Amino acid sequence: MSWMTACFLLLQVRSVAGDGSVRVWKDYTQRDKQKLATAWQTTQGHRPGARSVNAVVDWQQLTGFLYASGEISSIMVWDLRIEQLACSIPSSTESCISALSASQVHDRQLVAGSGDGSVRLYDIRTKEMIVCTARPHAHRIVGIDFQPGLDPAKIVSASQAGDIHFLDLRNNNMPYLSIDAHRGSLTALAVHRHAPVIASGSAKQYIKVFSITGEQLNMVRYHNSFMGQRIGPVSCLSFHPYNIQLAAGATDGFVSIYSGENLQAR
């Protein structure tokens, strides 16, 4: 699930999550007037022994590129302006790509997390394409993104074990800040593009919001009552690129949107 700021593009994220197929819609803000502009398969095949592609994708507004990977040995770079494959980046890992994020400040840069707990920074303008590698986690990475601001090497990553790490890949391969956010149940991570906040979701039906200094700002819990707030096991999170709004998808098929007053410290 992702917010997209392009005036004519929207991802059908539910289809992307499984087999790597993508649908692009136009006029999507007009009720009953949405039209399918194009659709294609972003990935082909998968690694031996993998049951499915388990595709992960991200959109880069600066370039018009869509990055896609998963249980394959490369990251596919699609140019949506001409609807063609621009290039293919070797993933440089024997494990799958389990999380992916494109920089919205520095074009042609992206960061990827793997099933073995490693993270890699790529720049497709360079000959080698891979800039640096670190392994801050011991478990599968389920979320990764660039930190707010202009620094291209500061990232946030989260593993399914529940740990969230803040890294500066240029200076040190080890995290300079860590948060024990969840205990073995972290399923999603979101980082705001401009505001200094991040959010993590759990399969145990709650969301935590942190500052980039590690302070917990708020928690959204499931309340089993008629007037209570309904939230299922969290499967994906996404911040609005400019507003303090957080969208949360759950495995029960519901999507909730929380605004700024719900995310402020109590």
MARDO-86004 format. One record per residue: residue number from 1; y, x, z of N, C-alpha, C, O in turn. Coordinates in steps of 0.05 Angstrom, whole numbers. Example, Ala and Ser with C-alpha at 12.3 -4.5 7.8 and 13.67 -1.06 7.14 Angstrom:
<rs>
[1; [-114; 264; 156]; [-90; 246; 156]; [-66; 264; 156]; [-66; 285; 169]];
[2; [-45; 257; 142]; [-21; 273; 143]; [1; 258; 157]; [23; 268; 161]];
</rs>
This chain:
<rs>
[1; [-24; 17; 0]; [0; 0; 0]; [25; 18; 0]; [26; 37; 15]];
[2; [44; 11; -17]; [68; 28; -18]; [92; 11; -28]; [89; -7; -44]];
[3; [116; 18; -17]; [141; 6; -27]; [149; 23; -51]; [147; 47; -51]];
[4; [157; 9; -73]; [166; 24; -97]; [194; 15; -103]; [200; -9; -104]];
[5; [212; 34; -109]; [240; 28; -114]; [247; 26; -143]; [269; 18; -150]];
[6; [228; 32; -161]; [234; 28; -189]; [237; -1; -195]; [224; -18; -183]];
[7; [255; -8; -215]; [262; -36; -219]; [240; -51; -234]; [241; -76; -235]];
[8; [220; -37; -245]; [200; -52; -260]; [171; -44; -253]; [153; -52; -267]];
[9; [167; -29; -231]; [140; -20; -225]; [131; -29; -198]; [146; -30; -179]];
[10; [106; -37; -197]; [93; -44; -172]; [63; -39; -174]; [51; -46; -195]];
[11; [51; -27; -154]; [23; -21; -155]; [7; -43; -144]; [14; -55; -123]];
[12; [-16; -50; -157]; [-35; -68; -146]; [-53; -51; -128]; [-74; -42; -137]];
[13; [-45; -47; -103]; [-57; -27; -86]; [-86; -33; -80]; [-102; -15; -76]];
[14; [-93; -59; -78]; [-120; -66; -71]; [-140; -55; -91]; [-162; -47; -83]];
[15; [-133; -55; -117]; [-152; -44; -137]; [-152; -14; -136]; [-173; -2; -142]];
[16; [-130; -1; -129]; [-129; 28; -128]; [-147; 39; -107]; [-160; 60; -110]];
[17; [-149; 25; -84]; [-163; 35; -61]; [-193; 40; -66]; [-205; 56; -53]];
[18; [-204; 26; -86]; [-233; 29; -90]; [-240; 47; -113]; [-250; 69; -108]];
[19; [-236; 38; -137]; [-246; 52; -160]; [-225; 68; -175]; [-232; 81; -196]];
[20; [-200; 69; -166]; [-180; 85; -180]; [-165; 70; -202]; [-149; 83; -216]];
[21; [-170; 44; -206]; [-156; 30; -226]; [-128; 22; -216]; [-125; 16; -193]];
[22; [-109; 22; -234]; [-81; 16; -227]; [-70; -6; -246]; [-76; -5; -270]];
[23; [-55; -24; -234]; [-41; -44; -250]; [-11; -41; -245]; [-2; -39; -222]];
[24; [4; -42; -266]; [34; -40; -264]; [45; -67; -273]; [39; -77; -295]];
[25; [62; -78; -256]; [74; -105; -261]; [104; -103; -267]; [117; -84; -257]];
[26; [114; -121; -282]; [143; -124; -285]; [152; -152; -277]; [136; -171; -276]];
[27; [177; -155; -271]; [188; -180; -261]; [174; -189; -236]; [170; -213; -232]];
[28; [166; -170; -219]; [149; -177; -196]; [165; -190; -174]; [153; -201; -155]];
[29; [192; -189; -175]; [208; -202; -154]; [213; -232; -160]; [223; -246; -143]];
[30; [205; -241; -184]; [209; -269; -191]; [183; -285; -188]; [163; -279; -201]];
[31; [184; -304; -171]; [160; -320; -165]; [149; -334; -190]; [164; -347; -205]];
[32; [123; -331; -194]; [108; -343; -216]; [116; -332; -243]; [109; -344; -264]];
[33; [132; -310; -244]; [140; -299; -270]; [130; -270; -272]; [139; -256; -291]];
[34; [113; -261; -254]; [103; -234; -256]; [86; -230; -281]; [70; -247; -288]];
[35; [90; -207; -294]; [74; -201; -318]; [61; -174; -315]; [74; -155; -306]];
[36; [37; -172; -324]; [23; -147; -324]; [33; -129; -347]; [30; -137; -370]];
[37; [45; -107; -341]; [56; -89; -361]; [34; -71; -373]; [33; -67; -397]];
[38; [18; -59; -355]; [-4; -41; -365]; [-24; -38; -342]; [-18; -44; -319]];
[39; [-47; -28; -349]; [-68; -22; -330]; [-86; 0; -341]; [-91; 1; -365]];
[40; [-96; 17; -324]; [-113; 39; -333]; [-129; 50; -309]; [-124; 44; -286]];
[41; [-148; 68; -315]; [-164; 81; -296]; [-153; 109; -290]; [-151; 126; -308]];
[42; [-144; 114; -266]; [-131; 139; -259]; [-151; 162; -255]; [-143; 185; -258]];
[43; [-175; 156; -247]; [-195; 176; -242]; [-221; 169; -258]; [-226; 146; -264]];
[44; [-236; 190; -264]; [-261; 186; -278]; [-284; 200; -263]; [-282; 224; -257]];
[45; [-305; 185; -258]; [-328; 198; -244]; [-323; 204; -215]; [-301; 199; -205]];
[46; [-342; 216; -202]; [-338; 225; -175]; [-358; 248; -169]; [-376; 253; -185]];
[47; [-355; 261; -146]; [-372; 283; -138]; [-401; 274; -135]; [-406; 251; -128]];
[48; [-420; 292; -139]; [-448; 285; -134]; [-452; 277; -105]; [-443; 291; -87]];
[49; [-466; 256; -100]; [-472; 246; -73]; [-451; 226; -63]; [-457; 212; -43]];
[50; [-428; 224; -76]; [-408; 205; -68]; [-415; 177; -79]; [-423; 175; -102]];
[51; [-411; 156; -62]; [-418; 129; -71]; [-396; 117; -88]; [-402; 100; -105]];
[52; [-371; 125; -84]; [-349; 115; -100]; [-327; 136; -101]; [-329; 157; -89]];
[53; [-306; 129; -116]; [-284; 148; -120]; [-267; 150; -94]; [-257; 172; -88]];
[54; [-264; 128; -79]; [-247; 127; -56]; [-219; 138; -63]; [-209; 156; -50]];
[55; [-207; 126; -83]; [-183; 137; -95]; [-159; 136; -76]; [-156; 117; -61]];
[56; [-142; 157; -77]; [-117; 157; -63]; [-95; 163; -84]; [-99; 180; -101]];
[57; [-73; 149; -83]; [-52; 152; -103]; [-25; 153; -89]; [-21; 143; -67]];
[58; [-5; 164; -103]; [23; 163; -94]; [41; 165; -118]; [34; 178; -138]];
[59; [64; 152; -116]; [84; 150; -137]; [107; 168; -131]; [117; 168; -108]];
[60; [117; 183; -150]; [141; 200; -147]; [163; 189; -164]; [163; 191; -189]];
[61; [183; 179; -151]; [205; 165; -164]; [222; 185; -182]; [231; 177; -203]];
[62; [225; 210; -172]; [242; 229; -187]; [231; 235; -214]; [247; 238; -233]];
[63; [205; 237; -218]; [193; 245; -243]; [181; 223; -259]; [176; 225; -283]];
[64; [175; 200; -245]; [159; 179; -258]; [130; 186; -260]; [115; 174; -276]];
[65; [121; 204; -242]; [93; 212; -242]; [77; 196; -221]; [87; 189; -200]];
[66; [52; 190; -228]; [33; 178; -209]; [11; 198; -205]; [-3; 206; -224]];
[67; [7; 206; -180]; [-14; 226; -173]; [-38; 210; -162]; [-36; 192; -146]];
[68; [-62; 218; -171]; [-87; 205; -163]; [-109; 225; -159]; [-112; 244; -174]];
[69; [-125; 220; -138]; [-148; 237; -133]; [-168; 221; -115]; [-166; 197; -113]];
[70; [-186; 235; -103]; [-207; 222; -86]; [-232; 239; -86]; [-230; 263; -81]];
[71; [-255; 227; -91]; [-280; 241; -92]; [-284; 255; -119]; [-305; 252; -132]];
[72; [-264; 269; -128]; [-265; 284; -153]; [-254; 312; -147]; [-243; 317; -125]];
[73; [-257; 330; -166]; [-250; 358; -161]; [-222; 366; -170]; [-215; 389; -171]];
[74; [-205; 346; -176]; [-178; 351; -185]; [-159; 329; -177]; [-168; 308; -168]];
[75; [-133; 334; -180]; [-113; 314; -176]; [-101; 307; -204]; [-91; 325; -218]];
[76; [-103; 282; -212]; [-93; 274; -238]; [-63; 266; -236]; [-55; 252; -218]];
[77; [-48; 276; -255]; [-19; 271; -256]; [-13; 255; -280]; [-15; 264; -303]];
[78; [-5; 230; -276]; [1; 211; -298]; [31; 207; -301]; [45; 203; -281]];
[79; [40; 209; -326]; [68; 204; -332]; [71; 175; -341]; [63; 168; -363]];
[80; [82; 158; -324]; [83; 129; -330]; [104; 123; -351]; [104; 101; -362]];
[81; [122; 141; -357]; [143; 136; -377]; [130; 135; -405]; [139; 120; -422]];
[82; [110; 152; -409]; [97; 152; -435]; [68; 142; -433]; [53; 141; -453]];
[83; [59; 135; -409]; [33; 125; -404]; [11; 144; -413]; [-8; 136; -427]];
[84; [14; 169; -405]; [-6; 190; -412]; [-11; 208; -389]; [6; 210; -370]];
[85; [-33; 222; -390]; [-40; 242; -370]; [-23; 267; -375]; [-25; 280; -396]];
[86; [-6; 275; -355]; [11; 298; -358]; [-4; 324; -354]; [-1; 343; -369]];
[87; [-20; 325; -333]; [-36; 349; -327]; [-56; 342; -306]; [-56; 320; -294]];
[88; [-74; 361; -300]; [-94; 358; -280]; [-93; 383; -262]; [-93; 405; -271]];
[89; [-91; 378; -235]; [-88; 400; -216]; [-115; 405; -203]; [-126; 386; -191]];
[90; [-127; 429; -204]; [-151; 435; -189]; [-146; 431; -159]; [-127; 442; -148]];
[91; [-163; 416; -146]; [-159; 411; -117]; [-163; 435; -100]; [-153; 436; -77]];
[92; [-178; 455; -109]; [-183; 480; -95]; [-197; 476; -68]; [-193; 491; -49]];
[93; [-213; 455; -66]; [-229; 450; -42]; [-256; 438; -50]; [-258; 423; -70]];
[94; [-276; 444; -34]; [-302; 433; -39]; [-305; 405; -28]; [-323; 390; -34]];
[95; [-286; 398; -11]; [-285; 371; 1]; [-268; 352; -16]; [-255; 361; -35]];
[96; [-269; 327; -10]; [-254; 307; -25]; [-224; 307; -16]; [-218; 317; 5]];
[97; [-207; 297; -33]; [-179; 292; -26]; [-178; 264; -12]; [-183; 244; -25]];
[98; [-172; 264; 13]; [-173; 239; 28]; [-145; 227; 34]; [-143; 204; 43]];
[99; [-124; 242; 29]; [-96; 233; 33]; [-78; 248; 14]; [-83; 272; 8]];
[100; [-57; 235; 4]; [-40; 247; -16]; [-12; 236; -13]; [-8; 213; -8]];
[101; [8; 254; -17]; [36; 246; -15]; [53; 263; -33]; [51; 288; -33]];
[102; [69; 250; -50]; [87; 264; -68]; [115; 266; -55]; [124; 247; -42]];
[103; [128; 289; -58]; [155; 292; -47]; [175; 274; -63]; [174; 273; -87]];
[104; [192; 260; -48]; [212; 243; -60]; [239; 258; -60]; [260; 246; -68]];
[105; [239; 283; -53]; [264; 299; -53]; [262; 323; -72]; [281; 329; -86]];
[106; [238; 335; -73]; [234; 358; -91]; [214; 349; -113]; [190; 344; -106]];
[107; [223; 348; -137]; [205; 338; -159]; [182; 358; -164]; [185; 382; -162]];
[108; [159; 346; -171]; [135; 360; -179]; [122; 375; -155]; [106; 393; -159]];
[109; [129; 367; -131]; [115; 377; -107]; [100; 355; -94]; [109; 332; -92]];
[110; [77; 362; -83]; [61; 342; -69]; [43; 357; -48]; [39; 381; -50]];
[111; [34; 342; -29]; [17; 353; -8]; [-8; 335; -6]; [-6; 311; -9]];
[112; [-31; 348; -1]; [-56; 333; 0]; [-72; 341; 24]; [-72; 365; 32]];
[113; [-86; 322; 36]; [-104; 327; 58]; [-133; 322; 50]; [-138; 305; 33]];
[114; [-151; 337; 62]; [-179; 336; 53]; [-198; 325; 75]; [-190; 323; 98]];
[115; [-222; 320; 66]; [-242; 310; 85]; [-251; 331; 105]; [-262; 323; 126]];
[116; [-246; 356; 100]; [-253; 377; 119]; [-231; 384; 138]; [-234; 403; 154]];
[117; [-208; 370; 137]; [-186; 375; 156]; [-165; 394; 146]; [-147; 401; 161]];
[118; [-167; 403; 121]; [-148; 422; 110]; [-126; 407; 95]; [-129; 385; 86]];
[119; [-103; 421; 93]; [-80; 410; 78]; [-71; 431; 58]; [-73; 455; 63]];
[120; [-60; 421; 35]; [-51; 439; 14]; [-25; 429; 3]; [-21; 405; -2]];
[121; [-7; 448; -2]; [19; 442; -15]; [18; 451; -44]; [11; 474; -49]];
[122; [24; 433; -62]; [23; 440; -91]; [51; 438; -103]; [68; 422; -95]];
[123; [55; 454; -124]; [80; 453; -140]; [71; 457; -169]; [63; 479; -177]];
[124; [71; 435; -185]; [60; 436; -212]; [78; 452; -231]; [71; 455; -254]];
[125; [101; 461; -222]; [118; 478; -238]; [109; 507; -238]; [116; 522; -256]];
[126; [93; 515; -219]; [83; 542; -217]; [57; 546; -232]; [43; 526; -238]];
[127; [50; 570; -238]; [26; 576; -254]; [1; 569; -238]; [-18; 558; -249]];
[128; [1; 577; -212]; [-23; 573; -196]; [-25; 544; -186]; [-46; 534; -179]];
[129; [-1; 531; -185]; [2; 503; -176]; [-2; 500; -145]; [13; 484; -133]];
[130; [-20; 514; -133]; [-23; 512; -104]; [-4; 532; -90]; [-4; 556; -98]];
[131; [11; 523; -71]; [31; 540; -57]; [19; 553; -32]; [22; 577; -28]];
[132; [7; 536; -15]; [-4; 547; 10]; [-25; 527; 20]; [-26; 504; 13]];
[133; [-41; 538; 39]; [-63; 522; 50]; [-64; 526; 80]; [-58; 548; 90]];
[134; [-71; 505; 95]; [-75; 507; 124]; [-98; 488; 132]; [-104; 470; 117]];
[135; [-109; 493; 155]; [-130; 475; 165]; [-124; 468; 194]; [-136; 479; 213]];
[136; [-106; 449; 198]; [-98; 442; 226]; [-117; 422; 240]; [-115; 420; 264]];
[137; [-134; 409; 225]; [-151; 389; 236]; [-181; 397; 234]; [-189; 413; 217]];
[138; [-197; 385; 252]; [-226; 389; 251]; [-240; 366; 239]; [-264; 367; 234]];
[139; [-226; 344; 233]; [-238; 320; 222]; [-222; 311; 197]; [-202; 322; 190]];
[140; [-233; 291; 184]; [-222; 281; 159]; [-193; 272; 163]; [-187; 258; 182]];
[141; [-176; 279; 144]; [-148; 272; 145]; [-145; 244; 132]; [-155; 239; 110]];
[142; [-132; 226; 146]; [-129; 199; 136]; [-100; 193; 128]; [-94; 172; 116]];
[143; [-81; 210; 135]; [-53; 206; 128]; [-38; 233; 127]; [-43; 250; 144]];
[144; [-20; 235; 108]; [-4; 260; 106]; [22; 253; 91]; [22; 235; 73]];
[145; [44; 266; 98]; [69; 261; 85]; [89; 284; 92]; [84; 299; 111]];
[146; [110; 285; 76]; [132; 304; 82]; [149; 292; 104]; [153; 268; 106]];
[147; [160; 310; 121]; [178; 301; 142]; [205; 293; 130]; [212; 302; 108]];
[148; [220; 276; 144]; [247; 268; 134]; [264; 293; 131]; [263; 311; 147]];
[149; [281; 293; 110]; [299; 316; 106]; [293; 330; 80]; [278; 320; 63]];
[150; [305; 354; 76]; [303; 368; 51]; [284; 391; 51]; [280; 404; 31]];
[151; [271; 397; 74]; [253; 419; 76]; [227; 413; 62]; [213; 394; 69]];
[152; [219; 428; 41]; [195; 421; 25]; [169; 429; 38]; [147; 422; 28]];
[153; [170; 445; 60]; [145; 455; 72]; [139; 442; 99]; [118; 449; 111]];
[154; [156; 425; 109]; [150; 411; 135]; [136; 385; 130]; [146; 367; 116]];
[155; [112; 383; 141]; [96; 359; 136]; [85; 348; 162]; [86; 361; 183]];
[156; [75; 323; 161]; [61; 310; 183]; [34; 302; 173]; [32; 290; 151]];
[157; [13; 308; 188]; [-14; 300; 180]; [-29; 287; 204]; [-23; 294; 227]];
[158; [-48; 270; 198]; [-63; 256; 218]; [-92; 254; 210]; [-98; 249; 187]];
[159; [-110; 258; 230]; [-138; 256; 224]; [-150; 232; 237]; [-138; 219; 255]];
[160; [-174; 225; 229]; [-188; 201; 240]; [-195; 205; 269]; [-202; 185; 282]];
[161; [-194; 229; 279]; [-200; 234; 307]; [-177; 224; 325]; [-181; 221; 349]];
[162; [-153; 219; 313]; [-131; 209; 329]; [-108; 228; 333]; [-88; 221; 346]];
[163; [-110; 253; 324]; [-89; 273; 328]; [-70; 273; 304]; [-77; 271; 281]];
[164; [-44; 276; 311]; [-22; 278; 291]; [-10; 306; 295]; [-2; 313; 317]];
[165; [-7; 321; 273]; [4; 348; 274]; [29; 350; 257]; [31; 339; 235]];
[166; [49; 365; 267]; [73; 372; 253]; [71; 401; 245]; [67; 418; 262]];
[167; [74; 407; 219]; [70; 435; 210]; [94; 444; 193]; [106; 428; 179]];
[168; [99; 470; 194]; [117; 483; 175]; [99; 503; 160]; [94; 525; 170]];
[169; [91; 496; 136]; [71; 512; 121]; [80; 539; 113]; [64; 556; 107]];
[170; [107; 544; 112]; [117; 570; 104]; [115; 590; 127]; [111; 614; 122]];
[171; [118; 581; 152]; [120; 600; 174]; [95; 603; 190]; [90; 625; 201]];
[172; [79; 583; 191]; [55; 584; 209]; [35; 563; 200]; [42; 541; 194]];
[173; [10; 571; 199]; [-11; 552; 192]; [-19; 534; 215]; [-34; 514; 211]];
[174; [-9; 539; 239]; [-16; 523; 262]; [7; 503; 268]; [30; 510; 262]];
[175; [1; 480; 278]; [21; 460; 284]; [41; 470; 305]; [33; 484; 324]];
[176; [66; 463; 302]; [86; 469; 322]; [90; 446; 341]; [104; 448; 362]];
[177; [78; 423; 335]; [79; 399; 352]; [54; 382; 346]; [47; 378; 323]];
[178; [41; 372; 367]; [18; 355; 364]; [20; 331; 381]; [31; 332; 403]];
[179; [10; 309; 372]; [9; 284; 387]; [-19; 273; 387]; [-32; 271; 367]];
[180; [-29; 268; 411]; [-56; 255; 414]; [-51; 225; 414]; [-50; 212; 435]];
[181; [-48; 214; 389]; [-39; 186; 386]; [-60; 166; 391]; [-55; 145; 404]];
[182; [-84; 171; 382]; [-106; 152; 384]; [-132; 168; 391]; [-133; 192; 387]];
[183; [-151; 154; 401]; [-176; 167; 409]; [-198; 158; 389]; [-212; 139; 394]];
[184; [-200; 173; 368]; [-222; 169; 349]; [-220; 144; 333]; [-240; 134; 323]];
[185; [-196; 132; 330]; [-193; 107; 316]; [-169; 106; 298]; [-162; 84; 289]];
[186; [-157; 129; 292]; [-133; 129; 275]; [-141; 123; 246]; [-159; 137; 235]];
[187; [-128; 104; 233]; [-135; 96; 206]; [-113; 99; 186]; [-118; 99; 162]];
[188; [-88; 101; 195]; [-65; 102; 176]; [-41; 116; 189]; [-38; 117; 213]];
[189; [-25; 128; 171]; [-1; 142; 179]; [21; 135; 160]; [17; 133; 136]];
[190; [46; 132; 170]; [69; 127; 153]; [92; 144; 164]; [96; 145; 189]];
[191; [108; 156; 147]; [131; 172; 154]; [155; 161; 139]; [154; 158; 114]];
[192; [177; 155; 153]; [200; 145; 140]; [213; 167; 124]; [214; 190; 132]];
[193; [224; 160; 100]; [235; 180; 82]; [261; 192; 93]; [266; 216; 89]];
[194; [277; 177; 108]; [302; 187; 118]; [305; 186; 148]; [316; 204; 160]];
[195; [296; 165; 161]; [298; 162; 190]; [278; 179; 204]; [256; 183; 194]];
[196; [284; 190; 228]; [266; 208; 242]; [244; 192; 258]; [242; 196; 282]];
[197; [228; 176; 244]; [207; 161; 257]; [182; 162; 240]; [183; 164; 215]];
[198; [159; 160; 254]; [133; 158; 241]; [118; 136; 255]; [124; 128; 277]];
[199; [97; 126; 241]; [80; 105; 253]; [51; 111; 247]; [44; 122; 226]];
[200; [34; 104; 266]; [5; 108; 263]; [-9; 82; 270]; [-1; 68; 288]];
[201; [-30; 76; 255]; [-45; 52; 260]; [-74; 57; 269]; [-85; 79; 263]];
[202; [-86; 38; 283]; [-112; 42; 294]; [-130; 19; 286]; [-122; -4; 281]];
[203; [-156; 25; 284]; [-176; 4; 280]; [-179; -14; 304]; [-192; -35; 302]];
[204; [-167; -6; 326]; [-169; -22; 351]; [-145; -41; 353]; [-139; -51; 374]];
[205; [-133; -47; 330]; [-113; -68; 328]; [-87; -63; 343]; [-77; -80; 358]];
[206; [-76; -39; 338]; [-49; -34; 348]; [-36; -12; 331]; [-49; 4; 318]];
[207; [-9; -11; 332]; [7; 8; 318]; [25; 22; 337]; [37; 9; 355]];
[208; [28; 48; 335]; [46; 63; 352]; [69; 75; 334]; [64; 83; 311]];
[209; [93; 75; 345]; [116; 87; 331]; [126; 110; 347]; [131; 108; 371]];
[210; [130; 133; 334]; [139; 157; 347]; [165; 168; 334]; [170; 162; 310]];
[211; [180; 183; 349]; [201; 199; 337]; [189; 225; 327]; [166; 231; 333]];
[212; [204; 240; 311]; [193; 265; 300]; [193; 288; 321]; [184; 310; 315]];
[213; [202; 281; 345]; [200; 300; 367]; [176; 294; 385]; [171; 307; 405]];
[214; [160; 273; 377]; [136; 267; 392]; [139; 245; 412]; [119; 238; 425]];
[215; [162; 234; 416]; [166; 213; 436]; [157; 186; 425]; [163; 178; 402]];
[216; [141; 172; 441]; [132; 145; 433]; [154; 125; 436]; [165; 122; 459]];
[217; [161; 112; 415]; [184; 93; 415]; [175; 64; 420]; [189; 49; 434]];
[218; [152; 57; 410]; [143; 29; 413]; [113; 28; 406]; [101; 46; 395]];
[219; [102; 4; 413]; [74; -2; 406]; [72; -31; 399]; [82; -49; 413]];
[220; [58; -37; 377]; [53; -64; 369]; [23; -69; 375]; [6; -56; 364]];
[221; [17; -89; 392]; [-10; -95; 400]; [-19; -122; 390]; [-3; -139; 383]];
[222; [-45; -126; 390]; [-56; -152; 385]; [-56; -169; 411]; [-64; -160; 432]];
[223; [-46; -194; 408]; [-46; -212; 431]; [-62; -237; 424]; [-55; -251; 405]];
[224; [-83; -242; 438]; [-101; -264; 433]; [-91; -290; 446]; [-103; -299; 466]];
[225; [-69; -301; 436]; [-58; -325; 446]; [-44; -340; 424]; [-39; -329; 403]];
[226; [-38; -366; 429]; [-26; -382; 409]; [2; -371; 401]; [8; -372; 377]];
[227; [17; -362; 420]; [44; -352; 415]; [44; -322; 411]; [65; -310; 406]];
[228; [21; -309; 413]; [20; -280; 412]; [22; -270; 383]; [20; -286; 364]];
[229; [26; -244; 380]; [29; -232; 354]; [1; -225; 344]; [-15; -213; 358]];
[230; [-4; -233; 319]; [-30; -229; 307]; [-31; -203; 291]; [-14; -200; 273]];
[231; [-49; -185; 297]; [-52; -161; 281]; [-82; -153; 281]; [-94; -153; 302]];
[232; [-93; -148; 258]; [-120; -141; 255]; [-124; -111; 256]; [-104; -96; 260]];
[233; [-148; -101; 252]; [-153; -72; 250]; [-136; -60; 227]; [-139; -68; 204]];
[234; [-119; -42; 233]; [-99; -32; 214]; [-113; -14; 193]; [-129; 4; 199]];
[235; [-107; -20; 167]; [-119; -4; 146]; [-99; 12; 130]; [-106; 33; 118]];
[236; [-73; 4; 130]; [-53; 19; 116]; [-25; 13; 128]; [-20; -9; 138]];
[237; [-7; 32; 126]; [21; 29; 135]; [40; 41; 114]; [33; 60; 100]];
[238; [64; 29; 112]; [84; 40; 94]; [111; 32; 103]; [117; 8; 108]];
[239; [130; 52; 105]; [158; 46; 112]; [173; 40; 86]; [167; 50; 64]];
[240; [193; 22; 89]; [212; 18; 67]; [227; 45; 63]; [233; 58; 83]];
[241; [232; 53; 38]; [245; 79; 34]; [273; 82; 46]; [281; 105; 51]];
[242; [287; 60; 51]; [314; 62; 61]; [319; 47; 87]; [332; 56; 106]];
[243; [308; 23; 89]; [311; 6; 113]; [291; 13; 134]; [270; 24; 128]];
[244; [297; 6; 159]; [278; 10; 180]; [259; -15; 181]; [262; -32; 198]];
[245; [241; -15; 162]; [221; -36; 160]; [194; -23; 155]; [191; -5; 139]];
[246; [174; -34; 169]; [147; -23; 167]; [128; -45; 159]; [127; -66; 171]];
[247; [113; -40; 137]; [93; -59; 128]; [66; -49; 138]; [60; -25; 135]];
[248; [50; -67; 148]; [23; -60; 158]; [2; -78; 146]; [5; -103; 148]];
[249; [-18; -66; 134]; [-40; -82; 123]; [-64; -79; 141]; [-69; -58; 153]];
[250; [-80; -100; 143]; [-103; -101; 161]; [-128; -108; 145]; [-127; -119; 123]];
[251; [-151; -102; 157]; [-176; -108; 143]; [-182; -137; 141]; [-201; -145; 127]];
[252; [-168; -154; 156]; [-172; -183; 154]; [-156; -195; 131]; [-157; -220; 127]];
[253; [-143; -179; 115]; [-128; -188; 91]; [-100; -196; 96]; [-86; -205; 77]];
[254; [-90; -193; 121]; [-62; -201; 127]; [-44; -176; 125]; [-52; -154; 131]];
[255; [-19; -181; 116]; [1; -160; 115]; [25; -169; 133]; [35; -191; 129]];
[256; [33; -152; 151]; [56; -158; 169]; [79; -139; 163]; [74; -116; 156]];
[257; [103; -149; 166]; [127; -132; 162]; [143; -133; 188]; [151; -154; 197]];
[258; [149; -109; 199]; [165; -107; 223]; [192; -95; 217]; [193; -75; 202]];
[259; [213; -106; 228]; [240; -97; 222]; [249; -79; 245]; [235; -74; 264]];
[260; [274; -68; 242]; [284; -48; 260]; [283; -55; 289]; [276; -38; 306]];
[261; [290; -80; 296]; [290; -87; 324]; [263; -87; 337]; [260; -83; 361]];
[262; [241; -89; 320]; [214; -88; 331]; [205; -60; 334]; [184; -55; 348]];
[263; [219; -40; 322]; [210; -13; 323]; [226; 4; 342]; [220; 28; 345]];
[264; [247; -7; 354]; [264; 9; 372]; [250; 12; 399]; [232; -4; 407]];
[265; [258; 31; 413]; [247; 36; 440]; [254; 13; 459]; [276; 2; 458]];
[266; [235; 6; 476]; [239; -16; 494]; [252; -5; 520]; [257; -21; 539]];
</rs>
